[in-house]
Amino acid sequence: MNYCDSLFNNNEIDPDKTALIDLNNNQSLSFAELRKKTLMLAAWLKKQGIGPGETIGIHLHNGNEMVVVHMAIQFIGAVSCLIDPLAQVKNLDYYIKDTGCRLFITHLEPQALDKELSGLCSFVFLHDVEMLLAKEDLELEKVETMFKWDPQSVSYIYYTSGTTSTPKGVMLMPSNHENFFRICDIYWQPVSKESRHLCFVPFTHGFGSVFLIPLAIRTGAQLYILRSFHPIKVLNAIDKFDITHLYGVPSHYKQILRLPDSASVIKKIKMAFCAAAKLEHQVMSEWKELTGLYLNEGYGLIETTGGTVWRVNCDPRGTGHMGELPDKSLIEVGIMDENFDLLEYGETGEIVIRGKSVMKGYLNKPEENKRVFVDEWFRTGDQGYISSDNQLFMTGRIKDIINIAGIKISPFEVEEVLNQHPAVSQSIVVAAEDNLYGEVVKAYVLKKADTEVTERELIRFASEHLINFQLPKSIVFLDKFPLNNMGKIDRKKLKNQETVNI
């Protein structure tokens, strides 16, 4: 298998049909042009002496060039190492040294690199890639047949966000991707060649490049690309191009729903999907009320090659309901206790996953690999349970569980109560250090427009639904939550936010 198989070996694709539409610069590529440019860059890479198994760093924003670069690397059998384009220059040496990059393709300008960094590997700049791909008369060297990957070899590396530790390189294999496709073909419907997908989530975070790029190409659909999320730009794209499929995280949908007159535009959407963070039931309900369609949700990590459980086109059963478990022949999902024993239906513990979609491991992290794998089960770090009818419910992150004098409190439970108050738009609950109890509950809250509520009033409201230990000991009111590049709430930054900024 090769990542490029669907582009080059799918006879059902109309070569003249537009495949990619880069809304950042209004440039598009047909399937034929995408093939040609992939071959052009593949030939150029081979001319630079890049061969199978060598690692190339990709430090690019969303765009047509990003897709071509990734596909050309895969075509010749080199390893794509996808790095957040917002990663700062001072941190790039870590990724280069960790992966042993032979070549590093970046959106940065040459003057941004210091001599020490430039000496670590060869650098190629986005402008050079654009100039190369713009040449119509480039004499292509003969490109050999597409590289055939060993299913168990590492073909791409994605880095975790590193908000709590040094970023970890997730090593994925062609066999991972192949199994992921099997899951998608069963549980991800409906899609067709008539679909028009909009992508603004970063390709370097996996969802775009693991899921959306191959999905659009495999089905002969169109992929519209934005460099990043902006609610007005997203709404305009939906309206102008009749977008059918939308993908994002909870904060994206909340911002879209807040826009004036958004209802008439988002009704054009045929399918909307949310992942990467828990989706509040209130947001699901509002979306359904406005559009008549479900706001679908799924569960998975880049360590499991994306989604493993999908809740598609069915009623959600509250916050944290991720959907029905897939057939065990595809992927297995279980719940483990602290002794690593598998639990029964209804019992809460750590969500664990095993099967062909699970990564090979973390790059150069032998001790971490020992910690996260138990009898081939991958420990996700997420807490949840499986209902008697085989539905997965996520109740929190293990590391986010608040330990109050030995009593374990789930932030999800507290947030769900706070969010029921008529003046609360959203809440985030974290652990705060306490000399007596070790930890206590602390809440950060966004108020709805034109509403008022005090800390005391909100705690009193929560006391009607929660036991004493679950009650927030303090509440900080903010006008916004800090977000990372994916649009997820950055809890690390949030915990350092002590002042009221409304």
VEXDREN-2710 file (C-alpha; in Angstrom, 1 decimal):
% VEXDREN-2710
k/r/px/py/pz
1/MET/0.0/0.0/0.0
2/ASN/1.0/3.6/-0.6
3/TYR/-0.7/6.8/0.5
4/CYS/-0.8/7.8/-3.2
5/ASP/-2.6/4.6/-4.4
6/SER/-6.0/6.3/-4.6
7/LEU/-4.7/9.2/-6.7
8/PHE/-2.8/7.1/-9.2
9/ASN/-4.7/3.8/-9.3
10/ASN/-8.3/4.8/-9.2
11/ASN/-9.7/4.6/-12.7
12/GLU/-13.1/6.0/-11.6
13/ILE/-11.6/9.4/-10.9
14/ASP/-12.3/12.0/-13.6
15/PRO/-8.8/13.5/-14.2
16/ASP/-10.1/16.8/-15.3
17/LYS/-12.3/17.3/-12.2
18/THR/-11.0/19.8/-9.7
19/ALA/-9.6/18.0/-6.7
20/LEU/-8.1/20.7/-4.4
21/ILE/-9.3/24.3/-4.0
22/ASP/-6.9/26.4/-1.9
23/LEU/-9.1/29.2/-0.6
24/ASN/-6.0/31.0/0.8
25/ASN/-4.8/32.0/-2.7
26/ASN/-7.8/31.0/-4.9
27/GLN/-5.7/28.3/-6.7
28/SER/-7.0/24.9/-7.6
29/LEU/-5.7/21.6/-8.9
30/SER/-7.5/19.0/-11.0
31/PHE/-6.8/15.4/-10.2
32/ALA/-4.5/15.3/-13.3
33/GLU/-2.6/18.3/-12.1
34/LEU/-2.3/16.9/-8.7
35/ARG/-0.8/13.7/-10.2
36/LYS/1.6/15.7/-12.4
37/LYS/2.8/18.0/-9.6
38/THR/3.3/15.0/-7.2
39/LEU/5.4/13.3/-9.9
40/MET/7.4/16.5/-10.5
41/LEU/8.3/16.9/-6.8
42/ALA/8.9/13.2/-6.4
43/ALA/11.4/13.4/-9.3
44/TRP/13.1/16.4/-7.8
45/LEU/13.4/14.7/-4.4
46/LYS/15.0/11.7/-6.0
47/LYS/17.4/14.0/-7.8
48/GLN/18.4/15.3/-4.3
49/GLY/19.4/11.8/-3.4
50/ILE/16.4/11.2/-1.2
51/GLY/15.5/7.5/-1.0
52/PRO/13.2/5.1/0.7
53/GLY/13.2/5.2/4.5
54/GLU/14.8/8.7/4.8
55/THR/12.8/11.2/6.8
56/ILE/11.7/14.6/5.5
57/GLY/10.3/17.2/7.8
58/ILE/7.1/19.0/6.7
59/HIS/6.6/22.4/8.4
60/LEU/3.9/23.9/6.3
61/HIS/0.5/25.5/6.7
62/ASN/-2.6/24.1/5.0
63/GLY/-2.5/24.5/1.3
64/ASN/-2.2/22.7/-2.1
65/GLU/1.6/22.6/-1.7
66/MET/1.3/20.8/1.6
67/VAL/-0.8/18.1/0.0
68/VAL/1.7/17.7/-2.9
69/VAL/4.7/17.6/-0.7
70/HIS/3.3/14.9/1.6
71/MET/2.2/12.8/-1.4
72/ALA/5.5/13.1/-3.3
73/ILE/7.4/12.0/-0.2
74/GLN/5.1/9.0/0.2
75/PHE/5.3/8.2/-3.5
76/ILE/9.1/7.7/-3.3
77/GLY/9.0/5.8/0.0
78/ALA/10.4/8.4/2.2
79/VAL/9.0/9.1/5.7
80/SER/6.8/12.2/6.1
81/CYS/7.3/13.9/9.5
82/LEU/4.5/16.4/10.0
83/ILE/5.3/19.3/12.3
84/ASP/2.9/22.0/13.5
85/PRO/3.5/25.1/11.3
86/LEU/3.2/27.2/14.5
87/ALA/6.2/25.5/16.0
88/GLN/8.8/28.2/16.7
89/VAL/12.3/28.3/15.2
90/LYS/13.9/27.7/18.6
91/ASN/12.1/24.3/18.8
92/LEU/12.8/23.0/15.4
93/ASP/16.1/21.5/16.3
94/TYR/14.3/19.0/18.6
95/TYR/12.2/17.6/15.7
96/ILE/15.2/17.5/13.4
97/LYS/17.4/15.7/15.9
98/ASP/14.6/13.3/17.1
99/THR/13.8/12.2/13.6
100/GLY/17.2/12.5/11.9
101/CYS/15.6/14.5/9.1
102/ARG/17.6/14.4/5.9
103/LEU/15.5/17.3/4.5
104/PHE/13.3/19.9/6.1
105/ILE/10.6/21.8/4.1
106/THR/9.4/24.9/5.8
107/HIS/7.2/28.0/5.3
108/LEU/9.9/30.1/7.1
109/GLU/12.1/32.5/5.3
110/PRO/15.9/31.6/5.1
111/GLN/16.8/34.6/7.3
112/ALA/14.8/33.1/10.2
113/LEU/17.2/30.2/10.6
114/ASP/20.5/30.5/12.5
115/LYS/23.7/28.8/11.5
116/GLU/23.4/26.1/14.1
117/LEU/19.9/25.1/12.9
118/SER/21.0/25.3/9.2
119/GLY/23.8/22.9/9.9
120/LEU/21.5/20.1/11.1
121/CYS/20.1/19.2/7.7
122/SER/19.2/20.6/4.3
123/PHE/16.4/23.1/4.2
124/VAL/13.9/23.7/1.4
125/PHE/11.7/26.8/1.6
126/LEU/8.0/27.0/0.5
127/HIS/8.9/29.7/-2.1
128/ASP/11.3/27.2/-3.8
129/VAL/8.6/24.5/-3.8
130/GLU/6.1/26.9/-5.3
131/MET/8.6/28.0/-8.0
132/LEU/9.4/24.3/-8.8
133/LEU/5.8/23.3/-9.1
134/ALA/5.0/26.3/-11.3
135/LYS/7.4/25.2/-14.0
136/GLU/5.5/23.8/-17.0
137/ASP/8.6/22.9/-19.0
138/LEU/10.4/21.2/-16.2
139/GLU/12.2/18.2/-17.6
140/LEU/11.1/15.3/-15.5
141/GLU/13.5/12.5/-14.9
142/LYS/11.9/9.1/-15.2
143/VAL/10.1/8.3/-11.9
144/GLU/10.1/4.7/-11.1
145/THR/7.0/2.8/-10.2
146/MET/5.3/4.1/-7.0
147/PHE/7.1/2.7/-3.9
148/LYS/5.4/-0.3/-2.4
149/TRP/5.6/0.0/1.4
150/ASP/6.2/-2.9/3.8
151/PRO/2.9/-2.8/5.7
152/GLN/4.7/-2.8/9.0
153/SER/7.3/-0.1/8.2
154/VAL/7.0/3.5/9.5
155/SER/5.8/5.7/6.7
156/TYR/4.7/8.9/8.6
157/ILE/5.4/10.5/12.0
158/TYR/3.0/12.9/13.7
159/TYR/3.9/14.8/16.8
160/THR/1.7/15.2/19.8
161/SER/1.0/18.8/21.0
162/GLY/3.5/18.6/23.9
163/THR/1.3/20.7/26.2
164/THR/2.3/18.5/29.2
165/SER/5.6/17.1/28.2
166/THR/8.1/16.9/25.3
167/PRO/6.3/16.3/22.0
168/LYS/6.2/12.6/21.2
169/GLY/6.6/11.4/17.6
170/VAL/3.8/9.0/16.8
171/MET/5.0/6.3/14.3
172/LEU/2.3/5.2/11.9
173/MET/2.5/2.4/9.3
174/PRO/0.7/1.7/6.0
175/SER/-1.1/-1.2/7.8
176/ASN/-2.5/1.4/10.3
177/HIS/-3.9/3.5/7.5
178/GLU/-5.3/0.5/5.6
179/ASN/-7.3/-0.6/8.6
180/PHE/-8.5/2.9/9.3
181/PHE/-9.9/3.0/5.7
182/ARG/-11.8/-0.2/6.5
183/ILE/-13.4/1.4/9.5
184/CYS/-14.3/4.6/7.6
185/ASP/-15.9/2.6/4.7
186/ILE/-18.3/1.1/7.1
187/TYR/-19.0/3.8/9.6
188/TRP/-18.4/7.0/7.7
189/GLN/-21.4/7.6/5.5
190/PRO/-22.6/9.3/3.4
191/VAL/-19.8/10.5/1.1
192/SER/-19.5/10.4/-2.7
193/LYS/-17.8/12.1/-5.7
194/GLU/-20.4/14.9/-5.3
195/SER/-19.2/15.7/-1.8
196/ARG/-17.5/19.0/-1.1
197/HIS/-15.3/18.9/2.0
198/LEU/-14.0/22.0/3.9
199/CYS/-10.8/21.6/5.8
200/PHE/-9.4/24.2/8.2
201/VAL/-8.0/21.9/10.9
202/PRO/-4.2/21.7/10.5
203/PHE/-3.0/18.9/8.2
204/THR/-0.1/18.4/10.6
205/HIS/-2.4/17.3/13.4
206/GLY/-3.4/14.2/11.5
207/PHE/-7.1/14.6/11.0
208/GLY/-6.7/16.5/7.8
209/SER/-3.9/14.4/6.3
210/VAL/-4.8/11.0/7.8
211/PHE/-8.5/11.3/7.1
212/LEU/-9.7/14.1/4.8
213/ILE/-7.1/14.2/2.1
214/PRO/-7.3/10.4/1.4
215/LEU/-11.1/10.4/1.8
216/ALA/-11.6/13.1/-0.7
217/ILE/-9.3/11.5/-3.2
218/ARG/-10.6/8.0/-2.7
219/THR/-14.1/9.1/-3.4
220/GLY/-13.3/11.6/-6.2
221/ALA/-14.7/14.4/-4.2
222/GLN/-13.5/18.0/-3.8
223/LEU/-11.4/19.3/-0.9
224/TYR/-11.6/23.0/-0.1
225/ILE/-8.7/24.2/2.0
226/LEU/-8.4/27.1/4.5
227/ARG/-5.1/27.9/6.3
228/SER/-6.9/28.1/9.6
229/PHE/-10.3/28.6/11.2
230/HIS/-12.1/31.9/11.0
231/PRO/-15.9/31.7/11.6
232/ILE/-16.8/34.3/8.9
233/LYS/-14.5/32.8/6.3
234/VAL/-15.9/29.3/7.0
235/LEU/-19.5/30.6/6.7
236/ASN/-18.6/32.4/3.5
237/ALA/-17.0/29.3/2.0
238/ILE/-20.1/27.1/2.9
239/ASP/-22.4/29.7/1.3
240/LYS/-20.3/30.3/-1.9
241/PHE/-19.2/26.8/-2.7
242/ASP/-22.1/24.8/-1.3
243/ILE/-19.9/22.9/1.1
244/THR/-21.5/19.5/2.0
245/HIS/-19.1/18.2/4.7
246/LEU/-17.7/20.2/7.6
247/TYR/-15.2/19.1/10.2
248/GLY/-14.0/20.8/13.4
249/VAL/-13.7/20.8/17.2
250/PRO/-16.4/22.1/19.7
251/SER/-15.1/25.6/19.8
252/HIS/-15.4/25.9/16.0
253/TYR/-19.1/25.0/16.0
254/LYS/-19.8/27.3/19.0
255/GLN/-18.3/30.3/17.1
256/ILE/-20.2/29.4/14.0
257/LEU/-23.5/29.2/15.8
258/ARG/-22.9/32.6/17.4
259/LEU/-22.7/34.3/14.1
260/PRO/-25.8/36.4/13.1
261/ASP/-27.9/34.7/10.5
262/SER/-25.7/31.6/10.4
263/ALA/-28.7/29.2/10.4
264/SER/-29.6/29.9/6.8
265/VAL/-26.1/29.1/5.6
266/ILE/-25.3/26.0/7.7
267/LYS/-28.5/24.4/6.6
268/LYS/-26.6/23.7/3.3
269/ILE/-24.4/21.3/5.2
270/LYS/-25.2/17.6/4.6
271/MET/-22.9/16.3/7.3
272/ALA/-21.0/17.9/10.2
273/PHE/-18.4/16.2/12.3
274/CYS/-16.8/17.1/15.6
275/ALA/-13.8/15.5/17.3
276/ALA/-10.7/16.2/19.4
277/ALA/-12.5/17.4/22.5
278/LYS/-15.8/16.7/24.2
279/LEU/-18.9/18.1/22.6
280/GLU/-21.5/19.5/25.0
281/HIS/-25.0/18.2/24.6
282/GLN/-26.3/21.8/24.4
283/VAL/-24.2/22.5/21.2
284/MET/-25.5/19.2/19.6
285/SER/-29.1/20.2/20.4
286/GLU/-28.7/23.7/19.0
287/TRP/-27.1/22.4/15.8
288/LYS/-29.9/19.9/15.3
289/GLU/-32.6/22.5/16.0
290/LEU/-31.1/24.9/13.4
291/THR/-30.2/22.5/10.7
292/GLY/-32.4/19.5/11.2
293/LEU/-29.2/17.3/11.1
294/TYR/-27.0/15.7/13.7
295/LEU/-23.7/17.1/14.7
296/ASN/-21.8/13.9/14.5
297/GLU/-19.0/12.9/16.9
298/GLY/-16.2/10.4/17.1
299/TYR/-13.5/9.1/19.3
300/GLY/-9.9/8.4/18.5
301/LEU/-6.3/9.6/18.8
302/ILE/-3.5/10.0/16.3
303/GLU/-2.0/7.0/18.1
304/THR/-4.9/5.0/16.8
305/THR/-4.7/6.5/13.3
306/GLY/-7.7/8.8/14.0
307/GLY/-11.2/7.7/14.6
308/THR/-12.0/4.3/16.1
309/VAL/-15.6/4.9/17.3
310/TRP/-18.2/7.0/15.4
311/ARG/-21.5/8.4/16.4
312/VAL/-23.0/9.2/13.0
313/ASN/-26.6/10.0/12.2
314/CYS/-28.0/9.0/15.5
315/ASP/-29.3/10.7/18.7
316/PRO/-26.5/11.5/21.2
317/ARG/-27.1/10.2/24.7
318/GLY/-25.6/13.2/26.5
319/THR/-22.1/14.7/26.7
320/GLY/-19.4/12.2/26.2
321/HIS/-21.4/9.7/24.1
322/MET/-19.1/8.6/21.3
323/GLY/-21.1/5.9/19.6
324/GLU/-21.3/2.2/19.1
325/LEU/-18.1/0.2/19.3
326/PRO/-17.0/-1.1/15.9
327/ASP/-16.7/-4.8/15.0
328/LYS/-13.9/-6.4/17.0
329/SER/-12.4/-7.7/13.7
330/LEU/-11.6/-4.1/12.9
331/ILE/-10.5/-2.7/16.2
332/GLU/-11.1/-3.6/19.9
333/VAL/-12.0/-1.1/22.6
334/GLY/-12.0/-1.9/26.3
335/ILE/-11.9/-0.4/29.8
336/MET/-9.1/-1.1/32.3
337/ASP/-8.8/-0.5/36.0
338/GLU/-5.6/0.7/37.7
339/ASN/-4.4/-2.9/37.9
340/PHE/-4.8/-3.2/34.2
341/ASP/-7.6/-5.7/34.5
342/LEU/-10.4/-5.4/31.9
343/LEU/-13.7/-4.2/33.4
344/GLU/-17.3/-5.1/32.7
345/TYR/-20.0/-3.1/31.1
346/GLY/-20.9/0.0/33.0
347/GLU/-17.7/0.1/35.0
348/THR/-15.6/3.3/34.6
349/GLY/-11.8/3.1/34.0
350/GLU/-9.2/3.9/31.3
351/ILE/-10.2/3.5/27.7
352/VAL/-7.8/1.1/26.0
353/ILE/-7.6/0.1/22.3
354/ARG/-5.9/-2.7/20.4
355/GLY/-5.8/-3.7/16.7
356/LYS/-4.3/-2.9/13.4
357/SER/-5.0/0.9/13.7
358/VAL/-2.8/1.3/16.7
359/MET/0.6/3.0/16.1
360/LYS/3.9/1.2/16.1
361/GLY/5.0/3.3/19.1
362/TYR/6.5/6.6/20.0
363/LEU/9.7/7.5/18.3
364/ASN/12.8/7.2/20.5
365/LYS/10.6/6.8/23.6
366/PRO/11.2/3.2/24.9
367/GLU/10.1/3.9/28.5
368/GLU/7.0/5.7/27.3
369/ASN/6.2/2.8/25.0
370/LYS/6.4/0.4/28.0
371/ARG/4.1/2.6/29.9
372/VAL/1.3/3.0/27.3
373/PHE/1.2/-0.6/26.0
374/VAL/-0.3/-3.4/28.2
375/ASP/-0.6/-6.8/26.5
376/GLU/-1.0/-5.0/23.1
377/TRP/-3.6/-2.7/24.5
378/PHE/-2.8/1.0/24.0
379/ARG/-3.7/3.1/27.1
380/THR/-5.3/6.2/25.8
381/GLY/-5.2/8.2/29.1
382/ASP/-9.0/8.8/28.7
383/GLN/-11.5/7.8/31.2
384/GLY/-14.8/6.2/30.3
385/TYR/-17.1/3.2/30.2
386/ILE/-19.0/0.9/27.8
387/SER/-22.7/0.5/28.2
388/SER/-24.5/-2.8/28.1
389/ASP/-25.6/-2.1/24.5
390/ASN/-22.0/-1.5/23.4
391/GLN/-21.9/2.3/23.4
392/LEU/-18.7/4.1/24.4
393/PHE/-18.9/7.0/26.8
394/MET/-16.0/9.2/27.6
395/THR/-16.1/10.8/31.0
396/GLY/-12.7/12.7/31.2
397/ARG/-9.0/12.5/30.9
398/ILE/-7.2/10.4/33.5
399/LYS/-4.6/13.2/34.1
400/ASP/-7.5/15.7/34.6
401/ILE/-9.2/13.7/37.3
402/ILE/-9.3/15.7/40.5
403/ASN/-8.1/13.8/43.6
404/ILE/-9.6/15.4/46.7
405/ALA/-8.2/13.6/49.8
406/GLY/-8.5/10.3/47.9
407/ILE/-11.9/11.0/46.4
408/LYS/-11.8/11.0/42.6
409/ILE/-13.8/13.8/40.9
410/SER/-14.5/13.9/37.1
411/PRO/-14.3/17.5/35.7
412/PHE/-17.0/16.5/33.1
413/GLU/-19.6/15.9/35.8
414/VAL/-19.0/19.4/37.3
415/GLU/-18.9/21.1/34.0
416/GLU/-22.2/19.6/32.9
417/VAL/-23.9/21.0/35.9
418/LEU/-22.3/24.5/35.6
419/ASN/-23.3/24.6/31.9
420/GLN/-27.0/24.2/32.9
421/HIS/-27.0/27.6/34.6
422/PRO/-28.8/30.1/32.3
423/ALA/-26.0/32.6/32.5
424/VAL/-23.2/30.1/31.7
425/SER/-22.0/29.7/28.1
426/GLN/-19.2/27.3/28.9
427/SER/-17.2/26.1/31.8
428/ILE/-13.8/24.3/32.3
429/VAL/-13.1/22.6/35.5
430/VAL/-9.5/21.8/36.7
431/ALA/-7.7/20.8/39.8
432/ALA/-6.2/23.4/42.1
433/GLU/-3.6/22.7/44.7
434/ASP/-4.8/22.8/48.3
435/ASN/-2.8/22.4/51.5
436/LEU/-5.5/20.4/53.4
437/TYR/-7.0/18.2/50.7
438/GLY/-4.2/18.0/48.1
439/GLU/-6.5/19.2/45.4
440/VAL/-9.8/21.0/45.1
441/VAL/-12.2/21.9/42.3
442/LYS/-11.6/25.1/40.4
443/ALA/-13.8/26.4/37.5
444/TYR/-13.3/28.8/34.7
445/VAL/-16.5/30.2/33.2
446/LEU/-17.6/32.1/30.2
447/LYS/-20.9/34.0/30.6
448/LYS/-23.6/34.4/28.0
449/ALA/-24.0/37.8/26.6
450/ASP/-26.1/40.2/28.6
451/THR/-26.3/37.9/31.6
452/GLU/-24.9/38.2/35.1
453/VAL/-24.0/35.7/37.8
454/THR/-21.7/35.9/40.7
455/GLU/-19.2/33.3/42.0
456/ARG/-21.4/32.7/45.1
457/GLU/-24.6/32.4/43.1
458/LEU/-23.1/29.8/40.7
459/ILE/-21.6/27.7/43.5
460/ARG/-25.0/27.8/45.2
461/PHE/-26.6/26.6/42.0
462/ALA/-24.1/23.8/41.7
463/SER/-24.7/22.7/45.3
464/GLU/-28.3/21.7/44.3
465/HIS/-26.9/19.0/41.9
466/LEU/-23.4/18.1/43.3
467/ILE/-22.0/16.7/46.5
468/ASN/-19.8/18.9/48.6
469/PHE/-16.5/17.6/47.4
470/GLN/-17.5/18.3/43.8
471/LEU/-18.3/21.9/44.3
472/PRO/-15.9/24.5/42.9
473/LYS/-14.0/26.3/45.7
474/SER/-13.3/29.1/43.3
475/ILE/-14.6/30.4/40.0
476/VAL/-12.8/32.6/37.6
477/PHE/-14.9/34.5/35.0
478/LEU/-13.2/35.0/31.6
479/ASP/-14.2/36.5/28.3
480/LYS/-12.5/33.7/26.3
481/PHE/-10.5/30.5/26.8
482/PRO/-7.0/30.1/25.4
483/LEU/-6.9/27.8/22.4
484/ASN/-4.2/25.8/20.7
485/ASN/-3.6/25.6/16.9
486/MET/-6.2/22.8/16.7
487/GLY/-8.8/25.0/18.3
488/LYS/-8.9/22.9/21.5
489/ILE/-8.9/24.6/24.9
490/ASP/-5.3/24.8/26.2
491/ARG/-5.7/23.7/29.8
492/LYS/-2.1/24.4/30.6
493/LYS/-2.4/28.1/29.7
494/LEU/-5.8/28.2/31.3
495/LYS/-4.5/27.1/34.7
496/ASN/-2.1/30.1/34.6
497/GLN/-5.0/32.5/33.9
498/GLU/-5.8/33.9/37.3
499/THR/-7.3/37.3/36.4
500/VAL/-10.8/38.2/35.4
501/ASN/-10.6/39.5/31.8
502/ILE/-14.2/40.4/31.1
END
